[in-house]
Amino acid sequence: MQSQSSLGGERRTQNNVVYLPEELIIEILLRLPVKSLLRFKRVCNSWLSLISDAN
């Protein structure tokens, strides 16, 4: 599956799925309440790693 760059640093695939940079996801997660983070840890392994990371 090929990806292409677009404005703002996100990546899109041929299926038009947007992949956000990890730094942007971290900034979003930092602003969420703990209750939401506990639910979001179950979304995927990469989110689990980001949320569980002590840094």
C-alpha positions as CSV (number, residue, x, y, z in Angstrom):
1,M,0.0,0.0,0.0
2,Q,1.6,3.3,-1.1
3,S,1.3,6.4,1.0
4,Q,1.6,10.0,0.0
5,S,2.4,13.2,2.0
6,S,-0.1,16.0,2.4
7,L,-0.1,19.3,4.1
8,G,0.3,19.3,7.9
9,G,2.6,16.2,8.0
10,E,-0.1,13.6,8.0
11,R,0.2,10.6,5.6
12,R,-2.7,9.2,3.5
13,T,-2.8,5.8,1.9
14,Q,-4.6,4.8,-1.3
15,N,-7.6,4.0,0.9
16,N,-7.6,7.6,2.1
17,V,-6.7,6.7,5.7
18,V,-4.9,9.4,7.6
19,Y,-1.8,8.6,9.6
20,L,-0.8,11.3,12.1
21,P,2.7,11.8,13.3
22,E,3.4,10.3,16.7
23,E,4.3,13.7,18.2
24,L,0.8,15.0,17.3
25,I,-0.9,12.0,18.8
26,I,1.1,12.5,22.0
27,E,0.0,16.1,22.2
28,I,-3.6,15.2,21.8
29,L,-3.4,12.4,24.4
30,L,-1.8,14.7,26.9
31,R,-4.9,16.9,26.9
32,L,-7.4,14.1,27.6
33,P,-8.8,13.0,30.9
34,V,-7.4,9.8,32.6
35,K,-10.7,8.0,32.1
36,S,-10.5,8.4,28.3
37,L,-6.9,7.3,28.3
38,L,-7.8,4.1,30.1
39,R,-10.3,3.3,27.3
40,F,-8.0,4.4,24.5
41,K,-5.2,2.1,25.6
42,R,-7.4,-0.7,24.1
43,V,-7.6,0.9,20.6
44,C,-4.3,-0.6,19.4
45,N,-0.8,-1.6,20.6
46,S,0.8,1.6,19.5
47,W,-1.6,3.7,21.5
48,L,-1.1,1.3,24.5
49,S,2.7,2.0,24.2
50,L,2.2,5.7,24.0
51,I,-0.2,6.0,26.9
52,S,1.8,3.5,29.1
53,D,5.1,5.2,28.5
54,A,6.1,7.1,31.6
55,N,7.8,9.9,29.6
